[in-house]
Each structure stands twice: as C-alpha cells, then as structure tokens.
C-alpha cells in the first residue's frame, strides 16, 4: 500500500544525484562549493580535467539545457562568466575550455543533471600520463585550489 499511495512501483530507488545531494549538505568547504546563487551554484570538479576545473550547476534536476527556464539559464551563464574571471585572476591560465556534455553518448559523466564545465588551460598542460597510464596528475591539491579560488567568489 505504501507504493500505491505514493504512486511508485516497487523496486530499487534510483541512485542519488550528486548535484542535488552536495548543496543539501550545507558544508561548502567539504563539498567544494565555491558559490551559491539563487538558481545555480559553482563547484569544483572532484575528477578535474585540469587544475581549477569548475562547474556551474543549476539546482533544478534536469538533463538538458532546453529544460531550463530563462532565469536559471541566465544565472548559469553569469556564474560561468564569473568562474572564468575568478580563474583568470587567481590562476592566470592562457585559455579555457567551456562547455557541456549532454547525454552519455556525448561523454556526460552525470547525464541526468545538466552542468557547465569551466576548465582553465595552459600551453603544454597535457602530458603522457593520461595516454599511457589512464591517470591525470594534478600539481595542486583540491583543498589548496579551493582556498585559492574562494575569495574571488566572496561578496
């Protein structure tokens, strides 16, 4: 009766969404959330492509850009712009990769919750480790990067 009353069918619950779960924890330093907006937030990537890899994420649990309302989409882009400015000021990259992968076929690691990647780049920042060892080497610990970037999102 519990499932009938709730409108659910019996079976395993879907796995929790990391982008829904982390902001609910209210421990920004532990979850690497750098900024919370009204409709979206900025978070560090726990599995970065490069040092300083950030993501802007809507609170709304949707799987595509087209499912976002205009206000959320606007705030996401403003936060993406701010993330790029903070990274530029704090880390002085020579370029950026900014974009999103929608769907597993496009390479989305978390396909059910749309998010924008902001990846700082430097000339020569790739090496043999990802190719030969399927491993990325980060020259800076996530905690140190968090402390470096956090002041740029204050206020």
N, C-alpha and C positions, 0 to 999 in steps of 0.2 A: 504494500500500500504506500510505502514511503516514496518509491519511484513513480507510482501512478500519480500521487498527489503533487509531486514535484515536476511531472511531465517528462521524466527521464526514463530511459530504458536501462535495465540492469547491465552492468559491465564495468570495466575499469574506467576510472576517471582519466581524462586526458592529462598529460604531464603539465605541470605549472609553467607559465610563461615567465622567463627570466626578466623581461622588460616590464611586466606587471608586478612581479614579486619584489624586485630590488627597491623601487621607490616606496613601496609599502613598508619596508623595514625601517625607514627613518634613521638610518645610520650612514650618512653620506660618505664619510671617510672610509668606512669599511667596504662600501659598495662602489666606491669611486665615482659617485655622482658629484659633478662639479657645479652644476647649476640646476635649479628647479624653476621653471616658468609656470604659467597658468595652464597651458595645454601640452607642453613638451618639456623635456629635460636634456641636459648634456651629461654624458657618462663616458668614462674611459673604457676602451675595449680590453677585456681581460686576456684576449688572444690577439694582440696587435699585429698588424702587418708591418708596423714600423713604430719607433719611439713616438709617443704623443698621439697615437691613433685615438680619435674621439668619435663619438656617435651622437647625433641628435635624434631623440626618440619621442613620439607622441605618447601621452598617457593612454589614449584610445587604442584598444586592441583590435587593429585592422591589419589586413595582409597586403594592401596595395595603396599606392599614392592616390588613386582615384576614389578611394573610400573615405578620404579625409575631408572634413569640412574646410571652408576657406580660411577661417580664423586659425585653425590648427596648422594648416599648411603654411600660412603666413608666418606664424610664430616659429615653426620648424626652420624655415628658411632664414629668418632673422637670427635664430640661435646658431645655425650653420655659419652664417656670416660672422657672428661674434666669436665662435670657436676658431675660425680661421684667423681672425685678428689677434686673439689671445695667443694662439700657437706662434704666429708670426713674431709677436713681441717677445714671448718667452723663450722660443727655441731657434728663431731665425732660420727657418727652412728655406730652401731655394725654390720650392714648388709645392704643389698639393695635388692629391687625388681626392676628388669629392664626388660622391655618388652613392647609388643604392643598387642592391641586387634584389629583385622581387621574384620569389619562387625558387624552389630547389634547382630547377633547370638552369637558372641564371646565377647560381652559386650562393644563394642566401643560406647562411648557417642557421638563422632563426627566421623561417619563412612565414610564420603566422603573425608576426608583428613588424610592420614596416619601420625602417630606420635608415638614417643617412650617415654615411661614413665620411670623416674628415681626416685624411692621412697626410701628415707633413712628409716631404721628400727632400733629399739632398743628393747631389750628384755623387754617384758611386756608393749609394747606401745599400745596395744589394751585394751579397757575397755567395760563396759556394755552398754554405750550409743548407739553405732551403732546397737546393737542387740535389745535392749528394746525400744529405743526412735527414731530409724531410724535417728540418729543425730551423727555427728562427732564433737568432741571437740578438737580444736587446741590450744595448750598452747602459741602460738606466733602469733601475727597479721601478715598478708601478707606483709604489709609495712615494718615491722621490719625484717622479713626474707629476703625481697628484699635487704635492706640495708646491711644485714649481708653477703649475697652471692655476691653482685655486685663487690666488689673489686677482688674477685677470677677470674672474667671474664675480668678484665681490661687488656688492652695491648695485 
